[in-house]
Amino acid sequence: MTNTPRPIGQTDRSGVLHPKNLARYSATIHEADASVAALVDHFWTVAWNLPSAERIEQQIITDPAVTLTVEAGHVPAELVVTGVHRRAWTREIAGWGTVFAIRLRPAGLAVVSDLTPEAVADRTLPVVPELDARLYALMRAVAGAPGVESRIARATTLIGEMAAERPLTPRQLLANDVVAAIVRGDPLPASPSARTVQRALRETIGRGPAWVRRWVRLQEVARQFATNGAGCAAEIAARLGYADQSHLVNDFRSAVFTTPGEYLRTLRLPTEPPRT
């Protein structure tokens, strides 16, 4: 299986709140094979090697998705599951490290794991047999593959086999469609009732469509601030559908724990490594 990676750039809606830091890492996205596209949104990788005295506190507004990571180096654990976070969260980057990630679609968690969305919500957990034997077996097998391409191939094969054991339900597929529509900025599917849509998202990612829409919009707010730092918050608020600038400021502050003005000031700080 050949998969051409795409670099994750500073102008992407990645949720990285200080995207200039991406220049310090090697970060790439790999598309998922069509055979598992209902379960895996994409794969991504990150590698870094920082001076010994440096620490980067990287804040992230993650996608409304569960992510599985195989990690090495200066990392919290070798196998990790990260749930849907309701606030921006911080990852320390130091020393050297590598991450291979599987970004699941809403339907994916119930297929590859026995965990519920609530069990991993707002958490980053080491994956051990005692947490979830099914998920651990998958991630241990992926970790044993040599290199990114081999890991993608092994994950694709194993997740495909797991899907055959646990066929997707209409409600899981609906959750996929709803989140994809929100990310694209499209209208939600018209046929199901609002209650059915709400239930589908709650069962798969633990949050409802209104929250997903808000979270994707906050990612775009951060991207526009980072890309056009001098841009007026009032103009961004109007462009993204906020009632006014104060609503944007309050929404951003509740999620990121800082005001847009303070965030813009941190974007102007130098990101070069300290001199030794």
Secondary structure as the mmCIF struct_conf table of DSSP 4:
data_model
#
loop_
_struct_conf.conf_type_id
_struct_conf.id
_struct_conf.beg_label_comp_id
_struct_conf.beg_label_asym_id
_struct_conf.beg_label_seq_id
_struct_conf.end_label_comp_id
_struct_conf.end_label_asym_id
_struct_conf.end_label_seq_id
STRN STRN1 ARG A 6 PRO A 7
TURN_TY1_P TURN_TY1_P1 GLN A 10 THR A 11
BEND BEND1 ASP A 12 ASP A 12
STRN STRN2 VAL A 16 VAL A 16
BEND BEND2 LEU A 17 HIS A 18
HELX_RH_3T_P HELX_RH_3T_P1 PRO A 19 ARG A 24
BEND BEND3 TYR A 25 TYR A 25
STRN STRN3 SER A 26 GLU A 31
HELX_LH_PP_P HELX_LH_PP_P1 ALA A 32 ASP A 33
HELX_RH_3T_P HELX_RH_3T_P2 ALA A 34 VAL A 36
TURN_TY1_P TURN_TY1_P2 ALA A 37 LEU A 39
STRN STRN4 VAL A 40 ASN A 49
TURN_TY1_P TURN_TY1_P3 SER A 52 ALA A 53
STRN STRN5 ARG A 55 ILE A 60
BEND BEND4 PRO A 64 ALA A 65
STRN STRN6 THR A 67 GLY A 73
BEND BEND5 HIS A 74 PRO A 76
BEND BEND6 GLU A 78 GLU A 78
STRN STRN7 LEU A 79 THR A 82
BEND BEND7 ARG A 86 ARG A 87
STRN STRN8 TRP A 89 ALA A 94
BEND BEND8 GLY A 95 GLY A 95
STRN STRN9 TRP A 96 LEU A 104
TURN_TY1_P TURN_TY1_P4 PRO A 106 ALA A 107
HELX_RH_AL_P HELX_RH_AL_P1 GLY A 108 VAL A 112
BEND BEND9 ASP A 114 ASP A 114
HELX_RH_AL_P HELX_RH_AL_P2 PRO A 117 VAL A 120
TURN_TY1_P TURN_TY1_P5 ALA A 121 ASP A 122
STRN STRN10 THR A 124 PRO A 126
TURN_TY1_P TURN_TY1_P6 PRO A 129 LEU A 131
HELX_RH_AL_P HELX_RH_AL_P3 ALA A 133 ALA A 143
TURN_TY1_P TURN_TY1_P7 GLY A 144 GLY A 144
BEND BEND10 ALA A 145 GLY A 147
HELX_RH_AL_P HELX_RH_AL_P4 VAL A 148 GLU A 165
BEND BEND11 ARG A 166 ARG A 166
HELX_LH_PP_P HELX_LH_PP_P2 PRO A 167 THR A 169
HELX_RH_AL_P HELX_RH_AL_P5 PRO A 170 ARG A 184
TURN_TY1_P TURN_TY1_P8 GLY A 185 GLY A 185
HELX_LH_PP_P HELX_LH_PP_P3 ASP A 186 PRO A 189
BEND BEND12 ALA A 190 PRO A 192
HELX_RH_AL_P HELX_RH_AL_P6 ALA A 194 THR A 204
TURN_TY1_P TURN_TY1_P9 ILE A 205 ILE A 205
BEND BEND13 GLY A 206 ARG A 207
HELX_RH_AL_P HELX_RH_AL_P7 PRO A 209 THR A 227
BEND BEND14 ASN A 228 ASN A 228
TURN_TY1_P TURN_TY1_P10 GLY A 229 ALA A 230
BEND BEND15 GLY A 231 GLY A 231
HELX_RH_AL_P HELX_RH_AL_P8 ALA A 233 ARG A 239
TURN_TY1_P TURN_TY1_P11 LEU A 240 GLY A 241
BEND BEND16 ALA A 243 ASP A 244
HELX_RH_AL_P HELX_RH_AL_P9 GLN A 245 VAL A 256
BEND BEND17 PHE A 257 THR A 258
HELX_RH_AL_P HELX_RH_AL_P10 PRO A 260 LEU A 267
TURN_TY1_P TURN_TY1_P12 ARG A 268 ARG A 268
BEND BEND18 LEU A 269 LEU A 269
BEND BEND19 GLU A 272 GLU A 272
HELX_LH_PP_P HELX_LH_PP_P4 PRO A 273 ARG A 275
#
